[in-house]
Amino acid sequence: MSGTVDPVVTEKSHSANITYGAEETGQAGHAPHPSWMYKTFNLGPWKFPGYATPPVQLAVVAFVCFMCPGMFNAVNGLGGGGLLDSKVSDDSNVAVYSTFSVVGFFAGTVANRLGIRLTLSFGGLGYFLYIASYLSYKHNSNAGFPIFAGALLGVCAGLLWTAQGAIMTSYPDESSKGRYISWFWMVFNLGGVLGSLIPLGQNIHRSTAGSVNDGTYIGFMVLSFIGLTLAWCLVDAHHVRRADGSHVVLMKHPTWQSELFGLWEVLRTDVYILLLFPMFFASNFFYTYHFNDVNLAKFNVRTRALNNTLYWTSQIVSALIVGFSLDFKGARRSTKAKAAVGVLFVLTMAIWGGGYAWQKQYTRAETEPESYVKLDWTSKGYVGPMFLYMFYGCYDAAWQICVYWFMGALTNNGRKLANFVGFYKGIQSAGAVIAYRIDALKVPFMHEFGANWGLLAGALLLAAPVIWFKVRDTVPLEEDLIFSDETMDDVKPTIATEGHTTATEGHTVSTEGHGKL
């Protein structure tokens, strides 16, 4: 294994030519960076990128989310948080998404002011406590603890997801955002797969209804704690450098005042984002229906664990297909954006149409009594709903990846994207809290199903004009710099790519366009 450093950057002055190793060069407005951050390593035929590069930083974030939100998804995917009755889980998740919806909306301001690493690190704390609260409730029935833990998690999750989203949409160049988003979604959902395999293995011989055992919760707690500590391995965004030497567009000197004003400025200058709010709102609304009204309502504990495993595995497959399709080089980005809206609409009609046929077969009143015999994977007729649940997982991944990709296609400015993602997570969580509250009120299953289906279809129709007219093939760097105090010299490429170079103020830069940043 050998270590190398990136190509050099040559700067010209009137008196001398000075050559720096690129890893030691601080561009205008950026302090010099430690050389170890940019060393690449060769292991046989494989070359590994430097630590402070988008692929490595995204990998760290993906594994944080694998350990923290992944375990949250695994617990909730069991239906009722792994408990026999979903009311405590519903109340806790109402608390989660109530605080999440408020904090998430403003979390872009916090991330821009405090930096990505600190924001993400604090964000992981709530997941450990949330899972611990379910273990506690299982033994002492103190419903106050899960509700408190849920409210705290909402604050933490708002920060974590906004920081994560800013990294995922602003670190990659324009031509690879789909792949980066899909890689993240695949690793993140491995957490859900692993988390669901734990209860599946522990409850595989239980063919009756019931709650999961203590070891399930303890396993989740261990993994979420590892994720919490892993967040400190990130570098701050101003250290991150792409393959061509360009930096993420940020604020050099953010203040609370500048970032609060920036939040308002985004809403004022990018008012079209409001038409994406219904799409944001719908993106977590259907989880309650999937987890509580399908998985918990109809299946026993071991089959719920199996369904959960298949649901998150399906998301991985869907993420791979959707993310790489969005980066397909044979079509213009604007064309791919329009096609993505059309495909989502077709999937909405097809998959949820199948869900309607399934939902007609049972009601809440029928499934709520403890005497109700739930389906096992050995039961006749299990295969059909199993595939439906897998398609629900595929649909979730397709929806979420497209939303992230749409936002990333509207701008490359890290500061603006942090606010976009904050809006996304805040509005998304408002939808989730309403959905959990509706379920806690014992609304008929068919009414919840209809609300989901109608919301998803309507959200796509409202978002279509934005995607149709606002997504362009590339966003000029000059336009991205408008929402920042940085200059062209701060962020432009410094390393030639694809053999096309030019001299601008003594710097070697790429002429391949902003799509290579």
C-alpha positions as CSV (number, residue, x, y, z in Angstrom):
1,M,0.0,0.0,0.0
2,S,1.4,3.4,-1.0
3,G,0.4,6.9,-0.2
4,T,0.3,9.7,-2.7
5,V,-0.8,13.3,-2.7
6,D,-2.8,15.1,-5.3
7,P,-1.3,17.1,-8.2
8,V,0.2,20.5,-7.5
9,V,-1.3,23.9,-7.9
10,T,0.9,26.7,-9.3
11,E,0.2,30.3,-8.4
12,K,1.9,33.2,-10.2
13,S,2.8,36.5,-8.7
14,H,4.7,39.5,-10.1
15,S,7.8,38.5,-8.3
16,A,8.0,34.7,-8.3
17,N,6.4,31.4,-9.2
18,I,5.4,29.5,-6.0
19,T,4.4,25.9,-6.2
20,Y,2.5,24.2,-3.4
21,G,1.4,20.6,-2.8
22,A,-2.4,20.8,-3.4
23,E,-3.0,19.3,0.0
24,E,-1.3,22.2,1.7
25,T,-2.8,25.0,-0.3
26,G,-5.5,27.1,1.2
27,Q,-7.5,28.9,-1.5
28,A,-8.5,32.4,-0.9
29,G,-10.7,32.5,2.2
30,H,-9.7,29.0,3.2
31,A,-7.0,28.2,5.8
32,P,-4.3,25.8,4.8
33,H,-5.4,22.2,5.3
34,P,-3.5,19.4,7.0
35,S,-1.7,17.3,4.3
36,W,-3.0,13.9,5.6
37,M,-6.5,14.8,4.7
38,Y,-5.8,14.6,0.9
39,K,-3.4,11.6,0.7
40,T,-4.7,8.9,-1.6
41,F,-3.7,5.3,-1.0
42,N,-3.2,2.4,-3.4
43,L,-4.0,-1.1,-2.5
44,G,-3.1,-3.3,-5.4
45,P,-5.2,-2.2,-8.4
46,W,-7.5,-0.1,-6.2
47,K,-6.9,3.6,-5.4
48,F,-8.6,5.0,-2.4
49,P,-9.5,8.8,-2.2
50,G,-8.2,11.2,0.4
51,Y,-10.0,11.5,3.7
52,A,-11.4,15.0,3.2
53,T,-13.0,14.1,-0.2
54,P,-16.7,13.7,-0.9
55,P,-16.7,9.9,-1.3
56,V,-15.1,9.3,2.1
57,Q,-17.1,11.9,3.9
58,L,-20.3,10.6,2.5
59,A,-19.3,7.1,3.6
60,V,-18.8,8.3,7.2
61,V,-22.2,10.0,7.2
62,A,-23.8,6.9,5.7
63,F,-22.5,4.7,8.4
64,V,-23.6,7.2,11.1
65,C,-27.1,7.0,9.7
66,F,-26.7,3.2,9.3
67,M,-26.1,3.0,13.1
68,C,-28.6,5.7,14.3
69,P,-31.6,6.4,12.1
70,G,-31.2,2.9,10.7
71,M,-31.9,1.4,14.1
72,F,-34.8,3.8,14.6
73,N,-36.2,2.5,11.3
74,A,-35.7,-1.1,12.4
75,V,-37.5,-0.5,15.7
76,N,-40.4,1.3,14.2
77,G,-40.6,-1.1,11.2
78,L,-41.5,-3.9,13.7
79,G,-44.8,-2.0,14.2
80,G,-45.5,-0.4,17.5
81,G,-41.8,-0.1,18.3
82,G,-41.6,-3.8,18.9
83,L,-44.4,-3.7,21.5
84,L,-47.7,-5.5,21.4
85,D,-49.7,-2.2,21.5
86,S,-48.9,0.6,19.1
87,K,-50.3,3.5,21.3
88,V,-47.0,4.1,23.2
89,S,-45.1,4.1,20.0
90,D,-47.6,6.4,18.3
91,D,-47.4,8.9,21.2
92,S,-43.6,8.8,21.3
93,N,-43.4,9.3,17.5
94,V,-45.9,12.2,17.7
95,A,-43.4,13.8,20.1
96,V,-40.5,12.9,17.8
97,Y,-42.0,14.5,14.7
98,S,-43.6,17.5,16.6
99,T,-40.2,18.8,17.7
100,F,-38.5,17.5,14.5
101,S,-40.9,19.6,12.4
102,V,-40.0,22.8,14.2
103,V,-36.3,22.2,14.7
104,G,-35.9,20.7,11.2
105,F,-37.3,23.8,9.5
106,F,-34.6,26.0,11.1
107,A,-31.9,23.3,11.2
108,G,-30.2,24.6,8.1
109,T,-29.4,27.8,10.0
110,V,-27.9,25.8,12.8
111,A,-25.8,23.7,10.5
112,N,-24.5,26.7,8.6
113,R,-23.5,28.4,11.8
114,L,-22.1,25.6,13.9
115,G,-20.7,23.5,11.0
116,I,-21.6,20.0,9.7
117,R,-19.5,17.9,12.2
118,L,-20.8,19.5,15.4
119,T,-24.4,19.5,14.1
120,L,-24.3,15.8,13.1
121,S,-22.5,14.7,16.3
122,F,-25.2,16.2,18.6
123,G,-27.9,14.9,16.3
124,G,-26.9,11.2,16.9
125,L,-27.4,11.5,20.7
126,G,-31.2,11.2,20.7
127,Y,-31.4,7.8,18.9
128,F,-29.7,5.9,21.7
129,L,-32.0,7.4,24.3
130,Y,-35.1,6.7,22.2
131,I,-34.4,3.0,21.9
132,A,-33.5,2.8,25.6
133,S,-36.9,4.3,26.5
134,Y,-38.7,1.4,24.8
135,L,-36.6,-1.1,26.8
136,S,-37.5,0.8,29.9
137,Y,-41.2,0.9,29.1
138,K,-41.3,-2.9,28.4
139,H,-40.4,-3.4,32.1
140,N,-42.0,-0.5,34.0
141,S,-44.8,0.7,31.7
142,N,-43.7,4.4,32.3
143,A,-45.1,6.0,29.1
144,G,-43.6,9.4,30.1
145,F,-40.0,8.2,29.3
146,P,-40.7,7.2,25.6
147,I,-42.5,10.5,25.1
148,F,-39.7,12.6,26.5
149,A,-37.1,10.6,24.6
150,G,-39.2,11.1,21.5
151,A,-39.3,14.9,21.9
152,L,-35.5,15.0,22.5
153,L,-34.9,12.8,19.4
154,G,-36.9,15.2,17.3
155,V,-34.5,17.9,18.2
156,C,-31.5,15.7,17.5
157,A,-32.9,14.2,14.3
158,G,-33.7,17.5,12.9
159,L,-30.0,18.5,13.2
160,L,-28.6,15.2,12.1
161,W,-30.7,14.9,8.9
162,T,-30.2,18.4,7.8
163,A,-26.4,18.1,8.1
164,Q,-26.6,14.7,6.3
165,G,-28.7,16.2,3.5
166,A,-26.4,19.1,3.0
167,I,-23.4,16.8,2.7
168,M,-25.2,14.5,0.3
169,T,-26.5,17.2,-2.1
170,S,-23.7,19.8,-2.0
171,Y,-20.4,17.7,-1.8
172,P,-20.7,15.7,-5.1
173,D,-20.4,17.3,-8.5
174,E,-23.5,17.7,-10.7
175,S,-22.8,14.6,-12.7
176,S,-22.7,12.2,-9.8
177,K,-25.3,13.4,-7.3
178,G,-27.7,10.5,-8.1
179,R,-25.0,8.0,-7.4
180,Y,-23.9,9.6,-4.2
181,I,-27.5,9.8,-2.9
182,S,-28.1,6.2,-3.8
183,W,-24.9,5.0,-2.1
184,F,-25.9,6.8,1.0
185,W,-29.4,5.4,0.9
186,M,-28.1,1.9,0.3
187,V,-25.7,2.0,3.3
188,F,-28.3,3.8,5.5
189,N,-30.8,1.1,4.8
190,L,-28.4,-1.7,5.6
191,G,-28.9,-0.4,9.1
192,G,-32.6,-1.2,8.7
193,V,-31.8,-4.6,7.3
194,L,-29.3,-5.5,10.1
195,G,-31.6,-4.1,12.7
196,S,-34.5,-6.2,11.4
197,L,-32.3,-9.3,11.2
198,I,-31.7,-9.1,15.0
199,P,-35.3,-9.5,16.0
200,L,-35.9,-12.0,13.2
201,G,-33.2,-14.2,14.6
202,Q,-34.3,-13.8,18.2
203,N,-38.0,-14.3,17.5
204,I,-37.8,-16.8,14.7
205,H,-39.4,-19.6,16.7
206,R,-42.3,-17.4,18.0
207,S,-45.3,-17.9,15.8
208,T,-47.7,-15.9,18.1
209,A,-48.2,-12.2,18.4
210,G,-46.2,-10.4,21.1
211,S,-43.4,-7.8,21.8
212,V,-39.7,-8.4,21.0
213,N,-37.3,-9.5,23.7
214,D,-34.8,-7.4,25.6
215,G,-31.8,-8.5,23.5
216,T,-33.4,-6.8,20.5
217,Y,-33.4,-3.4,22.1
218,I,-29.9,-3.8,23.7
219,G,-28.5,-4.7,20.3
220,F,-30.0,-1.6,18.8
221,M,-28.6,0.5,21.6
222,V,-25.1,-0.7,21.1
223,L,-25.2,0.0,17.4
224,S,-26.7,3.5,17.9
225,F,-23.9,4.4,20.4
226,I,-21.3,3.4,17.9
227,G,-22.9,5.6,15.3
228,L,-23.0,8.5,17.8
229,T,-19.2,8.4,18.3
230,L,-18.5,7.8,14.6
231,A,-19.9,11.3,13.7
232,W,-16.8,12.9,15.3
233,C,-14.7,11.3,12.5
234,L,-16.1,13.9,10.0
235,V,-14.1,16.9,8.8
236,D,-15.8,20.3,8.6
237,A,-17.1,21.3,5.2
238,H,-14.5,23.9,4.5
239,H,-11.8,21.2,4.4
240,V,-13.6,19.1,1.8
241,R,-12.1,19.2,-1.7
242,R,-13.4,17.5,-4.8
243,A,-11.3,15.7,-7.3
244,D,-10.7,18.9,-9.4
245,G,-9.6,20.9,-6.4
246,S,-12.9,22.8,-6.0
247,H,-14.5,23.5,-2.7
248,V,-18.1,23.5,-1.4
249,V,-19.8,26.9,-1.7
250,L,-20.4,28.1,1.9
251,M,-20.2,31.2,4.0
252,K,-16.7,32.0,5.1
253,H,-17.8,33.9,8.2
254,P,-21.3,32.8,9.2
255,T,-23.1,34.4,12.1
256,W,-26.4,33.7,13.7
257,Q,-27.7,36.9,12.2
258,S,-26.5,36.1,8.7
259,E,-27.9,32.6,8.8
260,L,-31.3,33.6,10.1
261,F,-31.5,36.2,7.4
262,G,-30.3,33.6,4.9
263,L,-33.3,31.4,5.8
264,W,-35.7,34.2,5.0
265,E,-33.7,35.1,1.9
266,V,-34.1,31.6,0.5
267,L,-37.9,31.7,1.0
268,R,-38.0,35.2,-0.7
269,T,-35.8,34.5,-3.7
270,D,-36.6,30.8,-4.2
271,V,-40.4,31.0,-3.6
272,Y,-40.9,28.1,-6.0
273,I,-39.7,25.8,-3.3
274,L,-43.2,26.1,-1.7
275,L,-44.6,23.9,-4.5
276,L,-42.3,21.1,-3.3
277,F,-43.6,21.3,0.2
278,P,-46.5,18.9,-0.4
279,M,-43.9,16.4,-1.8
280,F,-41.9,16.9,1.4
281,F,-45.0,16.5,3.6
282,A,-45.9,13.2,1.9
283,S,-42.4,11.7,2.2
284,N,-42.8,10.3,5.7
285,F,-46.6,10.4,6.0
286,F,-47.0,6.8,4.6
287,Y,-44.6,5.2,7.2
288,T,-47.3,5.0,9.8
289,Y,-49.6,3.2,7.5
290,H,-46.9,0.8,6.3
291,F,-45.6,0.0,9.8
292,N,-48.7,0.1,12.0
293,D,-51.7,-0.5,9.7
294,V,-50.1,-3.2,7.5
295,N,-47.2,-4.8,9.2
296,L,-48.4,-4.6,12.9
297,A,-52.1,-5.1,12.1
298,K,-51.8,-8.2,10.0
299,F,-48.7,-10.2,11.0
300,N,-47.2,-11.9,14.1
301,V,-43.9,-10.8,15.5
302,R,-41.5,-13.1,13.6
303,T,-43.3,-12.3,10.3
304,R,-43.2,-8.6,11.0
305,A,-39.4,-9.0,11.5
306,L,-39.2,-10.8,8.1
307,N,-41.3,-8.2,6.4
308,N,-39.2,-5.5,7.9
309,T,-36.0,-7.1,6.5
310,L,-37.6,-7.4,3.0
311,Y,-38.8,-3.8,3.2
312,W,-35.4,-2.3,3.9
313,T,-33.7,-4.7,1.4
314,S,-36.0,-3.6,-1.3
315,Q,-35.1,0.0,-0.6
316,I,-31.4,-0.9,-1.3
317,V,-32.3,-2.4,-4.6
318,S,-34.5,0.5,-5.6
319,A,-31.9,3.0,-4.5
320,L,-29.3,1.4,-6.7
321,I,-31.6,1.5,-9.8
322,V,-33.0,5.0,-9.2
323,G,-29.8,6.7,-8.2
324,F,-27.7,5.4,-11.2
325,S,-30.6,6.1,-13.6
326,L,-30.6,9.8,-12.5
327,D,-26.9,10.0,-13.4
328,F,-27.4,8.3,-16.8
329,K,-25.0,10.2,-19.1
330,G,-27.1,9.5,-22.3
331,A,-29.7,12.1,-21.4
332,R,-29.8,15.7,-20.3
333,R,-30.5,16.4,-16.6
334,S,-33.6,18.4,-17.4
335,T,-35.0,15.5,-19.4
336,K,-34.2,13.0,-16.6
337,A,-36.0,15.2,-14.1
338,K,-39.1,15.3,-16.1
339,A,-38.9,11.5,-16.7
340,A,-38.5,11.0,-12.9
341,V,-41.8,12.8,-12.1
342,G,-43.6,10.6,-14.7
343,V,-42.1,7.4,-13.4
344,L,-43.1,8.3,-9.8
345,F,-46.6,9.0,-10.9
346,V,-46.9,5.6,-12.6
347,L,-45.4,3.9,-9.5
348,T,-47.9,5.7,-7.3
349,M,-50.9,4.5,-9.3
350,A,-49.5,0.9,-9.7
351,I,-48.2,0.1,-6.2
352,W,-50.8,1.9,-4.2
353,G,-53.5,0.5,-6.5
354,G,-52.3,-2.9,-5.5
355,G,-52.4,-1.7,-1.9
356,Y,-56.0,-0.7,-2.3
357,A,-56.9,-4.3,-3.3
358,W,-55.1,-5.6,-0.2
359,Q,-56.6,-3.0,2.2
360,K,-60.2,-4.0,1.2
361,Q,-59.6,-7.4,2.9
362,Y,-59.4,-6.2,6.5
363,T,-60.4,-3.4,8.9
364,R,-59.1,-1.9,12.1
365,A,-62.1,-3.2,14.1
366,E,-61.4,-6.7,12.8
367,T,-57.6,-6.8,13.7
368,E,-57.6,-5.0,17.1
369,P,-58.9,-7.7,19.4
370,E,-56.1,-9.7,21.1
371,S,-57.9,-12.8,20.0
372,Y,-57.3,-12.0,16.3
373,V,-55.0,-14.6,14.7
374,K,-52.3,-12.8,12.8
375,L,-50.7,-14.1,9.6
376,D,-47.5,-16.1,9.8
377,W,-45.1,-16.6,6.9
378,T,-46.4,-20.2,6.8
379,S,-50.0,-19.0,6.4
380,K,-51.8,-19.5,3.1
381,G,-51.9,-16.3,1.1
382,Y,-48.8,-14.7,2.7
383,V,-46.8,-14.3,-0.6
384,G,-49.1,-11.6,-2.1
385,P,-48.9,-9.1,0.8
386,M,-45.2,-9.9,1.2
387,F,-44.5,-8.7,-2.3
388,L,-46.7,-5.7,-1.8
389,Y,-44.7,-4.7,1.3
390,M,-41.5,-5.1,-0.7
391,F,-42.9,-2.8,-3.4
392,Y,-43.8,-0.3,-0.7
393,G,-40.2,-0.3,0.3
394,C,-39.1,0.2,-3.3
395,Y,-41.5,3.1,-3.6
396,D,-40.2,4.8,-0.5
397,A,-36.6,4.8,-1.7
398,A,-37.6,6.0,-5.2
399,W,-39.5,8.9,-3.7
400,Q,-36.8,10.0,-1.2
401,I,-34.0,9.8,-3.7
402,C,-35.8,11.8,-6.3
403,V,-36.6,14.5,-3.7
404,Y,-33.0,14.8,-2.7
405,W,-31.9,14.8,-6.3
406,F,-34.4,17.5,-7.3
407,M,-33.1,19.7,-4.6
408,G,-29.5,19.1,-5.6
409,A,-30.4,19.9,-9.2
410,L,-31.8,23.3,-8.3
411,T,-28.5,24.6,-6.8
412,N,-25.0,23.5,-5.8
413,N,-24.6,26.1,-3.0
414,G,-24.0,24.3,0.3
415,R,-25.6,27.0,2.4
416,K,-28.8,27.1,0.3
417,L,-29.0,23.4,0.2
418,A,-28.8,23.2,4.0
419,N,-31.9,25.4,4.1
420,F,-33.6,23.4,1.4
421,V,-33.0,20.2,3.3
422,G,-34.1,21.8,6.6
423,F,-37.4,22.7,4.9
424,Y,-37.6,19.2,3.6
425,K,-37.0,17.5,7.0
426,G,-39.2,20.0,8.9
427,I,-42.2,19.7,6.5
428,Q,-41.6,15.9,6.2
429,S,-41.8,15.6,10.0
430,A,-45.0,17.7,10.2
431,G,-46.6,15.1,7.9
432,A,-45.3,12.3,10.0
433,V,-46.6,13.7,13.3
434,I,-50.1,14.2,11.7
435,A,-50.0,10.6,10.4
436,Y,-49.0,9.2,13.8
437,R,-51.7,11.2,15.5
438,I,-54.4,10.1,13.1
439,D,-53.4,6.5,13.7
440,A,-53.4,7.0,17.5
441,L,-57.0,8.2,17.1
442,K,-57.9,4.8,15.6
443,V,-59.0,6.2,12.3
444,P,-60.2,3.4,9.9
445,F,-57.4,1.8,7.9
446,M,-59.1,2.6,4.6
447,H,-59.3,6.3,5.5
448,E,-55.6,6.4,6.2
449,F,-54.9,4.5,3.0
450,G,-56.9,7.0,1.0
451,A,-55.2,10.0,2.6
452,N,-51.8,8.6,1.7
453,W,-52.6,7.7,-1.9
454,G,-54.3,11.0,-2.6
455,L,-51.6,13.0,-1.0
456,L,-48.8,11.3,-3.0
457,A,-50.6,11.8,-6.3
458,G,-51.5,15.4,-5.5
459,A,-48.0,16.3,-4.4
460,L,-46.5,15.1,-7.7
461,L,-48.9,17.3,-9.7
462,L,-48.0,20.4,-7.6
463,A,-44.2,19.6,-7.9
464,A,-44.3,19.0,-11.6
465,P,-44.1,22.7,-12.7
466,V,-41.0,23.3,-10.5
467,I,-39.2,20.2,-11.9
468,W,-40.3,21.0,-15.4
469,F,-39.2,24.6,-15.6
470,K,-36.5,25.0,-12.8
471,V,-34.3,22.0,-13.2
472,R,-31.6,22.9,-15.8
473,D,-28.8,20.9,-17.3
474,T,-26.2,22.8,-15.1
475,V,-26.2,25.7,-12.6
476,P,-23.5,28.3,-13.3
477,L,-20.9,28.8,-10.5
478,E,-21.5,32.5,-10.6
479,E,-25.2,31.9,-9.7
480,D,-24.2,29.6,-6.8
481,L,-21.9,32.3,-5.4
482,I,-24.7,34.9,-5.1
483,F,-26.0,33.3,-1.9
484,S,-22.5,33.3,-0.3
485,D,-19.7,35.6,0.8
486,E,-17.2,33.5,-1.1
487,T,-15.6,34.4,-4.4
488,M,-14.7,32.5,-7.5
489,D,-11.1,32.2,-6.3
490,D,-12.3,30.5,-3.1
491,V,-14.1,27.6,-4.7
492,K,-13.1,27.2,-8.3
493,P,-11.3,24.1,-9.6
494,T,-7.5,24.1,-9.2
495,I,-6.7,20.8,-10.8
496,A,-7.1,20.0,-14.5
497,T,-9.7,17.3,-15.4
498,E,-10.2,15.5,-18.6
499,G,-7.3,17.2,-20.3
500,H,-8.9,20.6,-20.7
501,T,-7.2,23.4,-18.9
502,T,-6.9,27.2,-19.1
503,A,-5.0,29.9,-17.2
504,T,-7.2,32.3,-15.1
505,E,-5.4,34.7,-12.8
506,G,-2.5,32.2,-12.7
507,H,-4.6,29.3,-11.6
508,T,-5.0,26.1,-13.5
509,V,-8.7,25.5,-13.8
510,S,-11.1,23.2,-15.7
511,T,-13.2,24.4,-18.6
512,E,-15.5,21.4,-18.5
513,G,-18.2,23.6,-16.8
514,H,-19.7,23.7,-13.4
515,G,-20.9,20.2,-13.9
516,K,-17.4,19.0,-13.0
517,L,-17.3,20.8,-9.7
